[in-house]
Amino acid sequence: MTRLTPAALPSLPETVGTPDYPRDPASCGIVHFGVGAFHRSHEAMFLDRLFRHDHAAADAWGICGVGLLPGDAAMRDALGEQGHLYTLVTRAPDGTTEARVIGSIMDYLFAPDDYDAVLERLASPATRIVSLTVTEAGYPVDDATGEFRPQDRAIAADLASPGAPTGVFGLIAEGLRRRRDRGVPAFTVMSCDNIPGNGRVARTALTSYARLVDADLADWIEAEVTFPNSMVDRITPATSDAGRAEVSSILRLDDAWPVLSESFEQWVLEDSFVLGRPALETVGVQIVPEVEPYELMKLRLLNASHQAMSYLGLLAGHTMVHEVCRDERFRAFLLGYMHAEAIPTLAPVPGIDLAAYCDQLLERFSSEAIADTLARQVVDGSARLPKFLLPVLRDQLAAGGPIERMCTVIAAWSIYLERDEGVVDARHDVVVEAARQEPTAPGSLLLVADVFGDLGSVPRFREGYLAARETLLTAGPLAAIDAVAAAV
């Protein structure tokens, strides 16, 4: 079958939208680190939508993607052979699908091929925004204290050789140093990762690294670079072979790396851009002066609920998100977490009915059309739980509020780690070893300070965790859920 390429676009079915705007790699105004499925279903999609309405914007704001990890070589090859085009198929809860070919990624650099090419792209006056989806674990900032962690593996390597960096923050700092030395204005760093205060965290990571390398550069970055906070939302599973086959049947062409996502989309973005920005508000992005209420709503309701369902769901023998969310006991457990434990920690969110938002979340989670896996949700749990669930726990402990469901979730995580059947985590050895000590030293996992900070010494949490763990081990996950419902 013919491969998706720019030359093949005229042969696509009329029902498939295609880019009709100029695509010049030399004019990219955005450099993006971490070209995964989510970026391609979200930021790249919004820009593609903008370019279709405003061709002039395509001449200024195209994306140059950057891959840093060895596995990103596959993305380089797949996108390179397709002229950096790919297909996005969105699925509504009722199963309705819509397909479009996205063209907003106009170039792609695999950094290990030529790190200096990445640095020169960052230093180019054409680059005005550097955006990031490097996962929750990609920021060298302590979740509990908010302090920079210079011992982070990528940071430590770049500190040893700051003139030849290979990590994301080392590369950005060196790119900014070149701009400063050449008299080129600083760009904006825009995080699109699921982290509370993601712009603030990116600022801490970058300026703290730079201060260890060049204090004057750090001062310049603090004065000149802006770091807008954002909230992003679109459930986007990893691409499967079945997804590729589905896209091929729609296109009547082969696409090596399509993206399939839900139809829902949301992007709330702080308006803080030092060298301008695309007119994203014209294509559905909410540009606001303060992102935090929206951000906390999403992190504590959607992302934390994914953690809440996934460990318990896996222990119950489920593999898919929709399977869990169609079980009435799990639905009641999730709604109980949302309404009793999470919502009381949230401030009012402008324009949002939180009860309706929770109902919408369950509708989205229950959609079989998305085919999202629990395994995807539990990657890097030691980074996700401190960002999504533990802030709710801290607030409820301070207020004397309910914590039973959160204790049950964290206890389920400990059993998942102890069994170590497919655990994927940047702190794998540390957290798995701590969990394996639980039978002889109860509460060992809670003493992993990089995850829990001082929470492990809080008696109420510790007691709730140990009780929940005992119920899970002796009676199983469904009985543990029922026990919580009876207790509250």
N, C-alpha and C positions, 0 to 999 in steps of 0.2 A: 504494500500500500504506500502511496505517496506521503512524504513527510510534510508537516506543517512548516512553511517558509513564507517570506513576503511574496514570492512569486505565485504561491498557491492560493493566496487570499481570494482572488476573483472566482475561484472554483467552489468556494464554500457555499453551503445552503443559505438562502436568503434569511432564514431564521437566526443565523449566527452573526452577531455584530462584529465588525472588524474595524481596526484603526484606520482612519482616513486623514491623519494629520502627519506633518513632517517628523521624521525620526532621525535626527542627526546626532551621532554619539559625541561629537565635539561640543555640543551646546548643552550638555547635561548640567543642570543647576543643583541637583541633589546627588549626593553620594550616600549610598545606603549599605550599612554593614548588617549581614544576616538575612540573605534572600531566601527565607524559608517559605512554607506554604502560607503562613499567616500574613506576612508582608505582601505576598502576591495576591491575596484575597482582599486586602485592606488598603494600605497606603497606595500601592501601585494601581489598584482598581479605582480609587477615588481620583487619582491623577489622570488615568486613562479617560474617565468620565469627563473631567475638566477639559482635556485636550480635544475631545470630540465636539465640545461646545465652543472652544476658543483655541483655534489653531496657533495663534501667536504664543499662547502659554506653553505649547509644546516646544517652541524654540528656546524657551528660557528655563523650563523646569523638568526636563527629562531626567530619568534616574540612571545613574551608573551604579550597578550593584557590586559589592565586594564580598568575596568569600575568603575566610581565614582558615577553616578547618580542612583536614585532608579529605573528608567526605564531600566538601564543596567542589572538588574537581569534577564530580559528576554533573553538578549544576552548570559549571562552566561549559562542559561538553554538550549537554542537552540544549541549553539556551543558545550557545554559539552556533550550532548546526541549524537552528530555527530562526536565525536573525533576532534572537532574544524575544521572540514571540512565544506566548503560551495561551492555553485556553482556561478560562474560569467558568465553571458550571456551578450555579447556585440552585439550591433545593429548598422549596417552601415546605412547611409542615404537612401540607396536603399532597406532597409529592411532585408538585409542579416544578419544572426545571427551566432554566434560562442559560444559554451559552453565549459567551463573547470572547473574542481573541483580544488579549491585552497587549498593548504596544508601548506602554510608558517606560519600561526598562529598555533603554537604548544602547547600553553597553554593560559589560560585566568583566571584572578583574578578579582573577584568582591570585590572591596576594603571594602565596609561596612561589608562583611563577616569576614575580618581579615586584618585590616590596617597594622599590623606588617608584615604579609606575603608579602605585596607590598613593604614595606620598606626593607625587607631582600632581595627581588629580586633586588631592586635598588642598594643595597649595595654589591651584589654578584660580584666577579671579572669577572664572565662570561658576565655581562651586560656592553656593550661598547657604546651603543647608546640608548638614550631615545627620542622617537619621539612623536609628538603631533598633533592631529587634535581635538582641543577642541573648535572650532568655533571662529569667530571673536570677540564674546562677552566674551570669556574665558580668556582674557589677561587683568590684572588690570593696564592698561596703558592708559592715557588720549589721545584720538585721536587728539585733537587740539594741545596739548603742548608736547606730548611724555613723560610726567612725570608719575611716579608711582602713583597709587591711593590706598593708604592703607585702605581706607574706603570700598573697594570692599568687598562684604559679605563673600566670602570664605577666603580672606586674613585676614579680621578682626577676623574671628573665629579661624584661625590658629595662629594669633598673641596672642590670649588669651590663647592658649594651644600649644605652639610650639613643645613640646615633643611628642604630640599625634595629628599630623596634619591629616586633612581629605580632603583638597583641593590639586589640582595638584601641585602648586608651593611650598606649604608647605611640601608635600610628597617628591618632588624632592630635596628640600633643606635638609631635614632630612636624606634622603638616601645618599646624598653627605657628610653630616656630619659624618655618620657612616663610609663611605669609608675613609675619611680623618683620622679619629681616629684609623682606623684599618690598615692604611698604604696602602690602595688600591687606585690606580690612579683614577682620575676623568674621567667621561664619557662625550660624546658629547650630547648636547641637540639640537635636530633637529625639528624645527617647520615646519609643512606642512599645515598651515592654510593660508587663503587668506588675508594676512595683508602686507602692504608695509614694507619691511625690517623685515620680520617675525623673523629672527634670532636675529636681534638687539632688537626687542620688547621683545622676550623671555628672552634675557640677562637682559634687564631693569627690567622686572617683577621678575626674580629669584634673581638677586643680590640685588635689592632694598628690597625685602622681607627679604632676609638673613641678610642684614645689620641691620634691626630692631630687629633681633633675636640674632645675634652673628656676631659682626663686623669682627672678625678674619676669620670666615667661609666665609663671603662675600669677603674678600680679597683673600682667597684661591680659591673661585669659579671664581673670575675675572681673576686670574692668570692661572688657570688650565683647566677650562671648555671652550670648543669651541661651538659656536652657528652659524652654517652655515645658510645663507639665502637660500631660495628656491622659485621656482615658480612651482605650480602644476596646472594641468588642465585635467579634464575629467568630463563631465556632468553626474551626477549619481543621478537619482531620488530616493526617498524613496521606499522601497520594498512594493508592494501592493499585495492583495490577488490574483489579476489577474496575477501578475508576478509569484507568487508562483505556481499557476496552470500551467502557461506556462512552468516553469522549470520542474515541475513534469512530464509533457507530454514529455519533451525532455529526461529526465533521466530515466523515468519509475520507479522513486523512489520519495519519499517525501523529500524535503529540507525545513526545518522550516524557514530558513532565507537566501535565495539566494540574489544576487545582480544583477541588470540589469543596464547597462550603455551604453553610446555611444561607438563606436569603436575608436574614436579619443583619443589619449593619449599624454601627454607631462609632463615632469618633468625636470626642469633646476635646478641644484644643485651646490652650492659653495663647492669647495674641501677644507674643513676645519674640519678634524676629528682627535681628539686627540689620540684615541686608534684604528685607522684604520677604514675601512669601507668595505662593500661588493663591488664587482667589477660591480657596476651598469651600468657603461659605456658600458659594453658588451651586455646589454639587452635593449638599447634604451634611457637611461637617459643621458641628456646633462650635463656633468661635466665641469663647467666653473669657471674662476677666479672672475667674476663679474656678479651677477644675476640681478641687478637692472633694466637694460634696458628691459629684458624679463618680469620681474615682473610688471613693470609699464604698459607695453603694455597689459598684460593680465588683470590686475586690472582695468585699465581705459577704455579698449575696451570691453572685455567679461563681467566682473563682473558688471561694471557700466551700460552696456547695459541691463543686466538682471534687474537692478533696474529701468532703464529708461522705459522698456517695461511693467514692472509688475504692477505698480500702475495705470498707464494709461489704461492698458489692463483690469485690474479688474474693473475699473470705467466704461469701455465700455462694460462690461458684459462677457468678456472672462474668461476662466479658465485654458487654456493650453498655453504653450509657443508657440507651433507650430501654433496655431490659430492666435495669434497676428502677428507672423512673416510671415504669408502668406497673410496678409492684406497689400496692396500696400502702403496705407497711413502710416501705422506703419513702414513698411520697409524703406520708404523715411525718416521718422522721425529718425529712428535709424542710418541710413547711414549719415544723416545730423549731428547727434550728433558725430558720430565717426570721420568723416572727418573734420568738421568745428570746433568742440569744443575740442575733445580729442587728435587727432593726433598732432595738433600744440603744445601740451604740452609735447610730447614725444621726446626723443633723438633717433637717428638711432639705430635700433636693429640688431646686427650682423646676417646676413643670412636670414633676414625676409623682405619680401615685404609687407608693412603695408596695402596697398590697397587690395592686394590679401588675406591677413589675415582677413580683414573686410568682404570680400565676403565669405570667408570660414566660418566665424562666423554665418552669416545669413543662410548659407546652413545647418550648424549644428543646429541652433535654429529652423529651419523650418522642421526638421525631425520628422514626426509623430511617427516614430519607437521608439523614446526616451520617449514619453508620459510624458514630464516634466510639472509640474504644476506651475502656477504663485504663488500659495499659498506658495510653498516651497521657492521661491525666496524672499519673503517679510518677512520671519521670522527674527526677530532682525534687522529691518530696521534702528533703531537708532545706531546700531553698524556697519552695512554695508555701509550705505550712507557716513559716515565720512571717511571710508577707500577707497571707490571706486569712488564716484562722487565728493565729496567736495574738494579733492585735485585738480581736474581738474578745478573746479570753482575758487578756490583761484588763480591758475596760470593764468587763463583767465582774472580774475579781475585785477591782477597785470599787465598783458600785454595789457589791454584794448580790449580784444578779445570778441567774441560772447558768450553769456551765456543764450540765450532765451530758448533753449531746457532744460537746467538744471533747470532753474527757473520753467518751466512747470512741470517737474518731481517732484520737491520738493513740489510744490503746490498740485499736485495729492496725494502725500504722506500725506499732511496735511488733505485732505478731507477723505482719507482712514482711518486715525487715528480718525478724528472727528466722523465718523460713527461707528467706533469700532465694526465692524462685523467680528470677528475672528482674531483680531490683536494678534499676538504672539511676545512679545518683552520683553527683560529683564528690560527695562525702561518703561513698559506699562503705569503705572499710571501717570508718569511724562509727557510723550509725549502725551498721550490721553487727559489729562486735559489741557495741553497747547493748543492743537488743538481745543478743545471745547471752548476755550476763543476767538478764531479767529473772530467770528461774532461781538463781542462787543469790542474786543481789537485786531485789525488787526496786524499781525506780531508776535503774542504771541509765536508761535512755534519756531520762529527764535531766541528767547531769551533763549532757553534751551542750556546753555553754554556747557554742557557735549557732546552735539551733534555738535553745530555750532561754538563753541568758540566765537570769535569776529565777525564772518561773519554777524550776525544779525544786526550789527550797520553800515554795509556798504550800503550807500544809493542806489547805482545802483542795488545791489542784492535784497534789500528789495522792491524796486519799481517794479522790474521785477517779483518777487514772488507774490506780491499783485495783479498785473495786470493779471498774469496767473491764479491765484486762482479765480479771478472774472470771467474770461472767462470760466473756467471749470464749475463754479457753474451756470452760466447763459446760456451757450451754449452747454456744454458737452465736453467730451474728444476728440472726432473726430474733432469738430469745433476748439478746442484749438490747435490741431496738425496742422490743416489747417491754423490757424492764424499765427502760427510760420513760416510755410513755406512761407506764403505771406509776412511776415515782413522781412524775411532774403533773 
